[in-house]
Amino acid sequence: MKSKLVTYNITSGYRSIKDRRQFEYYFTPFDDKNLIIKDGEIDDTVNLITKVVWKYIDDTKKITAYLKRNNVKETCHNI
């Protein structure tokens, strides 16, 4: 039995980005000076991502209260 090759189009073309300043209140200023790992391996990258997620996890709690609506569909639309 031959397996089928499935491909996905992961781009949807140009998308304009709205001004983010109205949301800066919800997020801690990002400190990116330790974000570059020269000659890093996958494990290094995964570990760094984990540290960044936990460092800024409280930001998601603040923005969640702003974005959440009456149901999942409305919340997704709001996001």
Buried (B, 14 or more C-beta within 10 A) or exposed (E): EEEEEEEEEEEEEEEEEEEEEEEEEBBEEEEEEEEEEEEEEEEEEEEBEEEBEEEEEEEEEEBEEEBEEEEEEEEEEEE
